[in-house]
Amino acid sequence: MVYVESASSSSLTLGTDALLEEIYFLRRHLNEMSRDVGSFSHPRLVEVSQLLDKKLNDYEQLRLRRSS
């Protein structure tokens, strides 16, 4: 996870880009795992899903910070 405390626009963009890459990776990983496991209640699948939710929330917070 990447948090950028700097007010610099380029630093925020770098943090946002890194977070978006991580979100993309987690989505692909979750999709592949769901096909392999075949159950949405598998503990590892739930763990990755929760991590993806956290990253999406982090991204939204970063995005809101950029717009203010």
Backbone as JSON, one array per atom type, in Angstrom:
{
  "sequence": "MVYVESASSSSLTLGTDALLEEIYFLRRHLNEMSRDVGSFSHPRLVEVSQLLDKKLNDYEQLRLRRSS",
  "N": [[0.85, -1.17, 0.0], [0.44, 2.25, -0.69], [0.94, 5.27, 0.76], [0.83, 8.69, 0.4], [2.0, 11.51, 1.77], [2.79, 13.94, 0.95], [2.08, 17.16, -0.43], [2.47, 17.53, -3.03], [1.49, 17.38, -6.38], [2.51, 15.6, -8.3], [3.6, 13.6, -6.67], [1.31, 12.61, -5.43], [0.05, 11.59, -7.66], [1.84, 9.54, -8.36], [1.54, 7.88, -6.1], [-1.16, 7.23, -6.35], [-1.15, 5.92, -8.83], [0.43, 3.67, -8.24], [-1.18, 2.44, -6.35], [-3.44, 1.88, -7.9], [-2.33, 0.01, -9.65], [-1.84, -2.06, -7.86], [-4.47, -2.66, -7.08], [-5.49, -3.54, -9.54], [-3.91, -5.85, -9.9], [-4.77, -7.36, -7.65], [-7.49, -7.73, -8.27], [-7.33, -9.32, -10.59], [-6.01, -11.53, -9.51], [-7.89, -12.38, -7.61], [-10.01, -13.08, -9.3], [-8.83, -15.21, -10.77], [-8.3, -16.99, -8.66], [-10.9, -17.52, -7.78], [-11.91, -18.98, -9.89], [-10.21, -21.22, -9.78], [-10.58, -22.26, -7.17], [-13.36, -22.47, -6.86], [-15.23, -21.8, -4.97], [-16.73, -19.18, -3.3], [-16.48, -18.79, -0.63], [-14.1, -19.7, 0.33], [-11.37, -19.55, 2.56], [-8.9, -18.24, 1.8], [-9.65, -16.88, -0.47], [-11.56, -15.14, 0.58], [-9.87, -13.64, 2.19], [-8.22, -12.33, 0.26], [-10.18, -10.89, -1.03], [-11.03, -9.16, 1.01], [-8.69, -7.68, 1.34], [-8.57, -6.45, -1.17], [-10.89, -4.86, -0.98], [-10.02, -3.11, 1.05], [-7.9, -1.8, -0.26], [-9.31, -0.55, -2.32], [-10.85, 1.22, -0.81], [-8.76, 2.75, 0.26], [-7.8, 3.89, -2.1], [-10.01, 5.47, -2.82], [-10.03, 7.31, -0.71], [-7.56, 8.58, -1.18], [-8.11, 9.68, -3.69], [-10.16, 11.47, -3.03], [-8.73, 13.19, -1.4], [-7.04, 14.33, -3.28], [-8.83, 15.82, -4.77], [-9.58, 17.83, -3.09]],
  "CA": [[0.0, 0.0, 0.0], [1.23, 3.47, -0.81], [0.36, 6.52, 1.25], [1.69, 9.82, 0.08], [1.6, 12.63, 2.6], [3.22, 15.17, 0.29], [1.04, 17.91, -1.13], [2.88, 17.6, -4.43], [0.58, 16.7, -7.31], [3.19, 14.46, -8.93], [3.72, 12.55, -5.65], [-0.01, 12.0, -5.28], [-0.19, 10.8, -8.86], [2.63, 8.32, -8.23], [0.88, 7.05, -5.1], [-2.41, 6.75, -6.93], [-0.82, 4.96, -9.87], [0.89, 2.44, -7.59], [-2.35, 1.83, -5.72], [-4.26, 1.34, -8.99], [-1.67, -1.22, -10.11], [-2.09, -3.08, -6.84], [-5.89, -3.02, -7.2], [-5.62, -4.33, -10.76], [-3.33, -7.15, -9.61], [-5.64, -8.09, -6.72], [-8.71, -8.13, -9.0], [-6.98, -10.46, -11.45], [-5.7, -12.65, -8.62], [-9.17, -12.83, -7.05], [-10.74, -13.74, -10.38], [-8.18, -16.5, -11.03], [-8.51, -17.85, -7.51], [-12.3, -17.95, -7.72], [-12.06, -20.06, -10.88], [-9.48, -22.4, -9.32], [-11.14, -22.78, -5.92], [-14.75, -22.83, -7.12], [-16.08, -21.43, -3.85], [-16.48, -17.81, -2.86], [-16.29, -18.75, 0.82], [-12.79, -20.24, 0.67], [-10.69, -18.57, 3.43], [-7.9, -17.44, 1.08], [-10.41, -16.0, -1.36], [-12.13, -14.1, 1.44], [-8.74, -12.79, 2.61], [-7.83, -11.47, -0.87], [-11.31, -9.99, -1.25], [-10.97, -8.12, 2.04], [-7.55, -6.83, 1.01], [-9.0, -5.64, -2.31], [-11.8, -3.84, -0.43], [-9.22, -2.11, 1.75], [-7.17, -1.02, -1.27], [-10.3, 0.3, -2.99], [-11.15, 2.31, 0.13], [-7.57, 3.61, 0.29], [-7.79, 4.65, -3.35], [-11.07, 6.48, -2.75], [-9.55, 8.35, 0.2], [-6.52, 9.32, -1.9], [-8.78, 10.44, -4.74], [-10.86, 12.56, -2.38], [-7.69, 14.12, -0.96], [-6.55, 15.04, -4.46], [-9.84, 16.76, -5.27], [-9.81, 18.95, -2.16]],
  "C": [[0.89, 1.23, 0.0], [0.43, 4.64, -0.29], [1.34, 7.62, 0.94], [1.19, 11.02, 0.87], [1.97, 13.97, 1.97], [2.05, 15.84, -0.41], [1.33, 18.01, -2.62], [1.95, 16.78, -5.3], [1.24, 15.49, -7.94], [3.36, 13.31, -7.94], [2.39, 11.85, -5.45], [-0.34, 11.14, -6.48], [0.58, 9.49, -8.8], [2.0, 7.36, -7.22], [-0.4, 6.44, -5.62], [-2.14, 5.69, -7.98], [-0.39, 3.62, -9.27], [-0.28, 1.7, -6.96], [-3.26, 1.21, -6.77], [-3.65, 0.05, -9.55], [-1.92, -2.37, -9.14], [-3.53, -3.57, -6.9], [-6.11, -3.9, -8.42], [-5.09, -5.75, -10.52], [-4.25, -7.99, -8.72], [-6.93, -8.56, -7.39], [-8.44, -9.35, -9.87], [-6.73, -11.71, -10.61], [-6.99, -13.24, -8.03], [-9.98, -13.59, -8.1], [-10.15, -15.13, -10.68], [-8.42, -17.48, -9.89], [-9.94, -18.38, -7.46], [-12.57, -19.06, -8.74], [-11.39, -21.34, -10.39], [-10.14, -23.06, -8.12], [-12.59, -23.23, -6.11], [-15.7, -22.5, -5.99], [-15.72, -20.03, -3.39], [-16.26, -17.7, -1.36], [-14.95, -19.35, 1.26], [-12.01, -19.17, 1.46], [-9.68, -17.68, 2.7], [-8.57, -16.44, 0.14], [-11.03, -14.85, -0.58], [-11.04, -13.12, 1.87], [-8.33, -11.83, 1.48], [-8.94, -10.46, -1.16], [-11.32, -8.85, -0.24], [-9.82, -7.16, 1.79], [-7.89, -5.91, -0.16], [-9.95, -4.54, -1.84], [-11.03, -2.73, 0.27], [-8.48, -1.21, 0.76], [-8.12, -0.09, -2.02], [-10.69, 1.47, -2.1], [-9.98, 3.28, 0.23], [-7.52, 4.49, -0.95], [-8.83, 5.78, -3.31], [-10.66, 7.63, -1.84], [-8.48, 9.22, -0.47], [-7.14, 10.22, -2.97], [-9.51, 11.64, -4.16], [-9.88, 13.63, -1.91], [-7.17, 14.96, -2.13], [-7.54, 16.09, -4.93], [-10.08, 17.93, -4.33], [-8.68, 19.94, -2.15]]
}
